[in-house]
Amino acid sequence: MQKGQIRVQTENIFPIIKKFLYSDHEIFLRELVSNATDATQKIKTLSSIGEAKGDLGELRIDVSLDAKEKTITIEDRGVGMTKEEVDKYLNQVAFSGAEEFLTKYKDASIIGHFGLGFYSAFMVAAKVEVLTQSFQEDAPTVYWSCDGSPEFELYEVEKKQRGTKIILHVNEESADFLDAHKLKGILEKFCKFLPIPIYFKDVNAEPEKPKEGEEVVAEKSINNTNPIWVKKPSELTKEDYEKFYRELYPFGETPLFWIHLNVDYPFNLTGVLYFPKIKQSYEIQKDKIQLYSNQVFVTDEVKDIVPEFLMLLHGVIDSPDIPLNVSRSYLQGDPNVRKINSHITKKVADKLEEIFKNERAEFEQKWESLGLFVKYGMMTDDKFLEKGNKFLVMEDTAGKFHTLEEYKTATEATQKNKDGKQVVLYTTNPIQQDAYIQGAVAKGYVGCCIPQYHGNEMGECNIRSC
């Protein structure tokens, strides 16, 4: 049996973790399940290159709650750790096992940093126990425990199955995490799209007995391990995108259309952004875009990544290249964030132009909702303004849509003033200005409604209100 003190630069790191490193205590579950996912991804990688021998068995993560014993347990069947690795990764707090593994196996998908992320457990636990069995042959099973002081216990125990089991003895201040509904909700929030199946169990709950004639319901994971944004657009159908939208927003209307992001240079970015139906200004809802890092939910505060005018969109963005602080609670300033922001603007503008050119009738049919995005974007983003001029449309008094250039062409011969200059007739309020509109229509003029359009693209032309 080994006893010792955890090697950190300060006398006691736990108060720092509790008070400063993580502001939101529920994040502990995200960090521990992310670590379990890392360990499982590692064993898959090692098996694929022949370094891990034998049958891997069912790869899954189990989270169980025992409110009577005041424990939360997270168990994986991943790569496990040797005694030396436990000492290295748990006792040398600031050391990142994930970074070391990535250096050696660059194609692996690693989320967190086993070290600081693991120690988030002490935000809610009075004591943490770890049982771990390495995939390496002849490696002993190792037990480690710590009560939140700089002291730990580390020794070998009877051999268990491959993987790692972490038992949190929840402290009195965090007793609310012993509620099964709350704990499952946290899992669904942060781990809904992790690539390894996650199962939740309340060990004190009465098992549901099927009614007579009903089939026994198979155990179901709480997560979708293969969300559409990790797939290729060519593999997906219209129904796939709409089904995923309903998964994100169960009570939302079918979106107008969507943009599938898939970039691997100069940064990695995937995701799907949806244009929701918006008919009235009071329906506008921001903070509907979720940010992920390797399928781990980070935040829905994406104002630094997504341009302001596109905050009305819904959907998901996933990028391992977005720089986060250690708790992933906010973005760090970085050129990649600005590049991603510009790329999203370009992709949205290109998609709108594509629909305008190829599906003009559908574009016009959806203009009531689309117009809000387009006009808002043109007023607030110079790059989008330049592109938006190609597909900004205005509806005339006959219900026909024109771009400004199309309107000028259509009225060039018939709408001139006494000086021979072309006149554009427009209104910003067709109801209040109806009498003027009817007067213009009676003379055979074509008037356009151009709400909130700022700018005169006509050079010498005079613009007059109907």
N, C-alpha and C positions, 0 to 999 in steps of 0.2 A: 504493500500500500504506500502511495506517495502523498505527502502533504506539502503545501507550499503557499506562496503568495503570487497572485497574478501580476505579471510584469507589465506595469503601466507607468507612465511618466508622472502621474499625479498620485497622491496618497490613496485616493479612493475615487474611481471613475463613476460610480453609480449615481451619486447626486448630480453629476454633470449630465449623464444620460437622461435622468428623470426630469430635470428642470430645463435644460437648454437644447439637447440634441434632438429630442422628439417632442413637439408641442402637442400632438394628438396621440393619446395613449392607445387608441384602438389600432394604431399602426403596427403594434407588436405582432399581431396575427398575420398581417401582410408580410412582414419580414421573415417570420419563421416558416410560413408556407412557401415563400419565395426561395428560401434556402433549401427546403425539401424538394422543390422543383429542380433547383440547380443540381442537387445530388442525384436525382433521377435522370436528368438529362446527361449527366456525366457518365453514369453506368451504361446508358444507351450508346454513347459515343465510344466508350472503351470496348464495349461488346462488338461494335461495328468494325473496329480495327483489330480485333483479336486479342486485346489486352485483358479483357474480362472473360473468363471461361465459364462454360456451362449455361444452363437455361436461366434466363433472367426472371421467369415467373411473371405474375401480374404486377405491373408497375402502377402504383397508385399512392395517394396520400390520404391518410385517415386523421381526422380531427375529432376528438371525442371529449365530451364534457361530463364530469361527475360532480354535480353541485353539492352532493352530500359530503364528499371528500374534499371539496373545494379545489379541484384540479382540472386543468385543461391539458390534453395530451395531443401532440402532433407527431405522427409516425410516418416515415417513408421507407421505401425498399430500394433506396438508391445506393450510391457508391460506398457509404459508410466511412468511418475513420479508424486509423490505427491509433495506438496509444501515443505515438510520437506526434501524429497529426492533431489529436485532441489537445495536447500540450501546446502545439504550435498555433492552432486556430482559435482555441478558446482562451488560453492563458496569455497569449500575446495579442491583446485586444485589437490593436490597430492594424494587424496584419491581415491582408485580404487573400483568402484562399482562392476566390473566384478569379482574381487577376493573375495569379500564378498559373492556374489551370488554363486560362485563355491564352497565355503566352505559349504554352505547349500544344494545345489543341485549339487552333484558331477558328475552326468551323463550329465549335460547340456554342450552344445558346445559353449564356450565363446571365442571370438577372442581378443578383445582389452580391454583397460582400460578406462572406461568413466571418464574422468578427463583430464589428459594430452593430450590424443588423441583428445578430443573435442576441446581443446584450440589451436590445430593446425589451426583451422578456422581463427584465428586472423593473420595468415601469409598473408592472402589474403583479409580479410574483415575489413572495417573501423568500422562496427557495426554488431553485431550478435543478432538475436532475436530467442527466443525459445518459442513455444507453446506446452504444454504437458498435456495429460489427462491420469491419472493412470487407470489401470484396476480395482483398488479397488473401491467398491461401495461407493457412496456418496462423493468420493474425488473430489474437485473442479478442473477445468482447470486452469493451472498456466501459467502466462506470465513472461518471464525473458529476460532482454536485457543488453548489455554491449557494450561500444564503444571502448574497448581496454585499458581503464584506469582501475585502481583497483576498480572503482565504478560500481555498478549494480542497476537495478530496478527489483523488484519481487512483483507481485500481482496477485490476482485471476481475471479471466475474465469469460465471458459467456461460458457455457459448450460446448465442441467440442467432436469430436469422439476420441476413445481410440488411443493412440500413441503419437508420438513426431514429431513436424515440426520445422525444423531449417532453418532460412532465413539469408543468408549471403549478406550483402551490400558490394559489392566488391570495394576495394580501387583503386585509380588511378594507382598505381604501378602494379597492378595485372589485368589490363583491358584485357590482352590477354586471361584470363580464361573465358571471356564472348563470346568467339568464340565457336559456337555449335560443330563444327567438332573436335576441340581440347578437349573440355570437354567430349564428347562422347568417344574419343580415350583414355582418362585417365581412364574412367570407364571400358572400355574394357580391358585395360592393367591390372588394379589392381583387378577388381571385376568380371572377366570373368567367374569364377567358384564358386562364392559365393552361398550358399545353399538356398537363398531366391530370388525370381524373382525381377529383377531390371528393371524399365522402365525409359527411358529418353525422355524428351519432350522439344522442343524449342518452347516456347509459341508465339514467333513472326514469326515463319515459316508458310508459306501458307500450309494448309492441302492438301495432294495429292488427286486429284479427280480421281477415277477409270475411265478408258476409257469405251466407250460403249461396253457392252458384258462382261466386266471383273467383277470378284467378288471383293467385298470390302475385302482388306487384314486385317486380325485380328491383333490387337495390339500385338507386339512381344517383349519379354524381351531381354535385351542385353547379358544375361548370361546363361550358361549351369549349372543348379542347381545340376545336378547329374552326374559329370564326372566319367569316368570309374575307376579311381583309388580309389574311395570310395566304389566300388562294389567288390564282391568276384570273383576271377578268374573263378570259376565254373559257374558263371552267364554270362560269356562273350564268344563271338565267335571270330574267326580270323577276321571276317569282322568288329566287334566292335573295335578291337584294331587298325586296319588299318584306319577306319573312324576317330577315335580320333586323329591319327597321322596327317591326312589331316586337321583336325580342328586346330591343333597346327602349322603345317607347310603346308599351302595350296599348295605350289609349289614344295614340296619335293617328291622324288620317294618313292615307297612302301619300307618300311624298311625290312631288312633281317629277323629279329625276335625281340622279346622283352622280358623283364623280369618284372613281376608284383611283386612289393615289398609290403609286408603286415606283419608288425611286431608289436606286442603289448608288448613285454618284451625283454630286460630290458628297452627299450625305445619305443616310438610310432613312426612308420615310415610307410607311404604308398607311392605309386607312381608307375609309369610305365617308364622304361628306354628302349629306342629303339636303335638298331644297324642300323645306316643308311648305304646305299650303298656308298662305297668310292672306286673309281677306280684309281684316280690320286691324288697325294699329294696336288695339288693346290685346290682340292675340300674340304680339311679339314676345318671345321668350329667349333670353340670352342664357349663357352657361349651359348649353345643351350639347356641347362638343366635349367628349371625354378624351383625355390624354393617357396613353399607355406607354410603357417602356418594356419591350419584349413580353407583351400580353399581360403585364402587371399594371393595374389601374394606379395612376398617380394623382390626377386632379381633374376637375372640370373648369379650372381657372386657366384659360388658354389665351388670354388677351395679348401676350407677348409673341405667341406663335402664329395665331390667326389674325388677319387684318380686322380692324374694328368693324367694318361694314359686313364682314362675313361671320361675325359672332351670332348672327341670326340663323346660321346653318345648324343642322343637327349631325350627329355621327361620331366617328372615332378617328383619332390620329395616333399612330404608334411609331415611335422612333427611339432607338437606343442612343442616338447621337445628340439628343436634347440634354444639355448639361443641367443636372439637378444637384442640389445640396445633398448631404449625406442622408437626410431624412426624406428626401424626394418631395418635400413640401413646397418648394418654390424653385423657379428657374434661375440659373446663374446667367449673367450677361455673356454672350458668346456670338461670334459671327455666324455660326450655324443657325441660330434662331432667326436672324434676319434673312438668311438665305431661304430657310423653310417658309417664312412669311411671304417672301416674294414669289416663291415657287407656287404656293397655294393660290395666290392672286392670279398668276398666269394660267394655272390649270382651270380655274373657274371661268376666267375670261375666254379661254380657248373653247371650253365646253359650251358656253353660251353662244359663241359665234358659230360653232359647229351645228348646234340645234337650229339656230336662226337660218343658216344656209340650207341645211338638209331637211329640216322639218318645220318650215315656216308656219304652216297652219297650226301645228301643235304649240309652237312658241307663242304665237299670238293668243291662242286659247288660254295659255297659262300666264299671260302678261299681267293679269291683276295681282298675282303674287310675285312674279318675277320682277316686275317693275320696281318694287320696293328695294330689292337687292341692287338692281342696276343703277337706279338714280342715287341711292345712298352711297354706293361705291364710287360713282363718278364725281360726287360732291366732296368725297373725303380722301380719295386716293388718286394721285396724278397718273400713275401707271395704268390704273384701271380706266381712267377717263379717256385715255388715248385709244384703248381697245373698245371701250363701251360705245364710242361714237358710231361703231360699225353696226351695232345691233340695238341701239336705243330706238324704240318705236313710239309713235304718237297716233292716237285714234282720231280720225276726222269725224265730221258731223254725220257722215253716212255710215259710220261704223267700220271703215276701212283703216288699216294700219299702214303707216309710212315711216321710213327713216327720214331724217331732215333732208338728206340729199334727194330721196325719192319724192318728197313733197315739193321741193323746189323745182324738180323736173316736171312734175305733173301740173304745176300752176304757173310755170314760167311764161306761157303765151297769153294767159287770160287774166292774171292778177298783177296789173301794173298801175302805178299812180300817174298823175299828170306829167311827171318828169320822166316817165318811161322806166322807172325802177320797179323791180319786182317787190310785191308786198306779201308778207306772210301774215295770215290772220290766225290768231291763237287766243285761247282763253285759259286762265288758271282756275276758273270756277264756272263750269258750264251751267250750274243751276242759277246762281246769282246773275249771270250775264246772259241768260237765255234770250232776252229780247234782242240784244245785239246779234246773237248767233242767228236767230231767225231772220233778221234783216239781211244779214250777209248771205244766208242760204237762198233767200228770195231773189237775190241778184245773181245767183249761180256761182257764188264763191265757195271755196272749200276751206273750212276752218279746222284747226287742230286743237285738241286739248293737251296742254303741255304742263302738267302740274309739277312744280318744284324744279323746272329746268332752268338752269342758270348758264347763260352764255350765248353769244351771238356769233354764229359761224358764217354769216352771210356777207361779210365785207361791206360793200356800199349799200346793201339793201336796207330799207326802212322796215322795222317790225312794228306793227300796230295791233292793238287789242281790238277784237271784234266788238 
